[in-house]
Amino acid sequence: MSLDYTNSIPLHIQLKKKIEEKIIKGIYTYQIPSERELMDEYYVSRSTVRKSIARLVDEGILEIRRGRGTFVSVKPINDWLGNLSSTNETIVNMGMEPGAKLIKAKIVKISEKTPIIELKEAYYFERVRFANHIPIGIERHYYPVEIGEQLIQFDLNKEAFYDLLEREIGVKLFEAKQALYAVDASKKNADLLNIPTNSNLLNAKRKLTDINGKFIEYEDALYRADMYSFQIKLSRKNG
């Protein structure tokens, strides 16, 4: 498998992207091939391989273990149950760079079969979320139309919804009820996340209210199970 020598993109950048793709697709899950194996597979020099690996190490995607090889080091995103935080905050707290890409934004009708959303219509947003430029989740949000019309005025490829709600719209967030499920990735969701179909995903459904108990948001999110985990602290009461 050779790289494109006629492309203006340097070979070490092309190889870097190839390695990233295999990590994202789950082909490389623990250790990547040796320098010699990569040289033989892509018909490149040792210096090209080393430049590619060096960039991935700098980005925190790979780590070199002396005498053992080069390993995948993408850290799972940990989200604490009981802590009402945005995905941006969770990713930043893990020392990674958050990102987002808005896929859809529109007003939708709410079925009577969805009583958790106490509206006849809602403003719907769908975004792919990134950590260190790797897609880790798909978040689908439903807001009252008047809130959605304010949110759409901002750059939703950069802004965190919770930050906008509190800073720009003046909503005082108070409480959320959340449920977690294990699901398989559909073809549509797998394509958005660049993972194989039927990969394991965590489905997090969350209803958010303000300090007056008023409905603010319903979120139906999917996260890569290999990169996102939820934790909770438990204590046992005596007696």
N, C-alpha and C positions, 0 to 999 in steps of 0.2 A: 504494500500500500504506500505509494509515493505521494509527496506533497506537490502543490502546484508551483513549479519553478518559474512559470511565466507570470505569476501573480506579483503585484508590487508589494504585497504584504510580506515582511521578512519571514524566512522559514521557521525561525524559532518562535515567532508569534503564531504561525499556523499550527505548529506542533503543540504549543501551549493550549490552543483551543481544542485540538483533538483530544488531549489528555483530559481537559476539563469536561468535555462532552462524555467521555467514558466514565468519569466520576459521577456526573449527574445522572447518567443512565444506569448506574449501579454495576457497570462492568468492572471498574476498579473500586473495590469497597474497603480494602485493607492496605495492600501494598501494590505499587505500580511495577511494571517490568523494569529490569536492569537497564543501564545505559546501553549496553551492547544489544539487548533485545530491541530497544527503541530505535537504535541506529539501523539494525537489520530490517525492522518492520517498515520504517518510513524512508529509508535510503538517505540518511542525513549523517553529518559528521558528529563526533563526540561533543565539539564545542556548541553545536546547535542544540543538542539534547540538554547540555548543562545550562545554557541560557534559558531554555524553556522551564526547566525545573527550578532554576533560581528565581524566576518571576513568580512561579506558583508557591514557592516557599515564602517569598516576600509578602504574598497576599494571604498567607495563612492556610492555603488549601493543601499543601504538602509539607511534610517535615522529613528531614534527613536524620537517620539514626546511624551513627558511625559504626561501620563494620557489619551493618544489618541490611541497609538499603533505604529506599525512599517510600514513605507511607502516607496514606490519606489522613489528613488531620482536621478536616472540616468538623467543627464542634457542634454537637446538637444544641438547638435552641431550647432552653429550659424556661417554662412558664409556670409560675407558682399559683396553684389554685388558692383562692381566697385573697388574691392580690389583684385589684382592678387596675390593670396597666395596659397600655397600647402595645401592639406588636413592635412598633418602633422602639419603645422603651425597653422591651424584653431583649431585642436584638442588640441594642447599644450596650445594655448591661452585660451582655456576653462578650463584649469587645469586638463586635462585628459591625459592618456598615449596612444600615437598613436601606431598602429601596422599594419602589412600587411602580406598577404600570396599570393605568386605568384601562379596562377593557370595555365596560359598558356603564352608561349613566342614563336612566330614563324613568318616567313615571309608569308604574304598573298597577293593575288591579289586584286586589288581595282576595283570594278565594275564601268562602265561608268555612272551608275545611282547614283553614289555618288560623284558629282562634287566638293563638299566641300573639299575632300581630293585630292589635285592636284598631284597625283602620280599614276603610273600604278601598283606598289606594295609597300607595307609598312611593317614595323616591328610591329607586334601586341603583346601587353601585356595585360593580364587580371589579376587583383588582387582583393582580398577581403580586405577591410579596416576595422580596429578595433579601438574602443575607450574603454580604460579600459578593454580590452580583449573581448568586445562584438562586434560582426560583425555589422557594420552600413552602409556599402556600397560596391558596386562592381564597380570598375573603369576599363574601357577598353580604352587603348591608342593606337594610330597609329602614328608612326614616320617614317621619311625617313629611308631607310634601313641602310645607313651609320651611322646614329645616334643610331638606335636600336642595331647595332652590337657593339657599344661602351657601351651602357647601360647594355647589357646582361652580361658584364664582372663583374658587381658588384652584391652584395647581395641585391636583390630587395625585400627580406622579411624585410629588415631593412632600406634601403635608400629611400629618397624622390626623385622623378624624377626631380623636379625643382632644388633641391640642386645639383644633379649630372649634370644636363644640364649646370648650371652656374659654379660650382666649378671644375668639372672634364673635361667637354667637351668644355667649353669656350663660350657657347651660351649666348648672351645678350638678355634676354626675354624683350619684350616690350609691346605687346598688345594682348588682347584676346577678341573674340566675343563669347557670351554665350547666349543660349536659355534654358528655363526651361519648363518642361511639367509634368503633373500628369499622372501616369500610374499605372496599377495593376501588382503585382508581378506574373510572370510566375512560374510554378513549379520548373524549373531549378534555377531561381534566388531566389525563396523562400527557396529552400534547401540550397543554399550557405549562406543565411542570417539567417537560422534557424527561419523563420517566417512562418505563414500560407499563403498558396497560395491565391492570389488576395488581399493581404495586399497592402496598399497604399505606393507608392514609388515616390520620386522626381527624374525625369530624367533630368540631366544637360548635355547639349552638348556644348562643348567649342572648338574653333579653336584658336590656338596660333601662333603668328608670332614673328620674331626677330626684331631688330631695323631697319633692311633693308627691312622689309616687307616679308621676306622669310618664307614659311610654315615650322613650327617646329613640331607641334603636333595637333592631333585631339583627343578629349576625349569624350567618350559617357559613362556617369556614372549614376549609380542608387543609391539612398540613402534612408534609412528608413525615412518615413515622420514623424514618431513619435519621431525621434531622430536627425533629421537634418532640419534646417530651413535657408532660405536665407533672409537677410534683406537689405534694401537700405535707404539711407538718401535722402529726397526730400526737395526742397526749391522752394518757389514761388517768381518769379521776379515781382517787382512792375512795373506797366505800361504795 
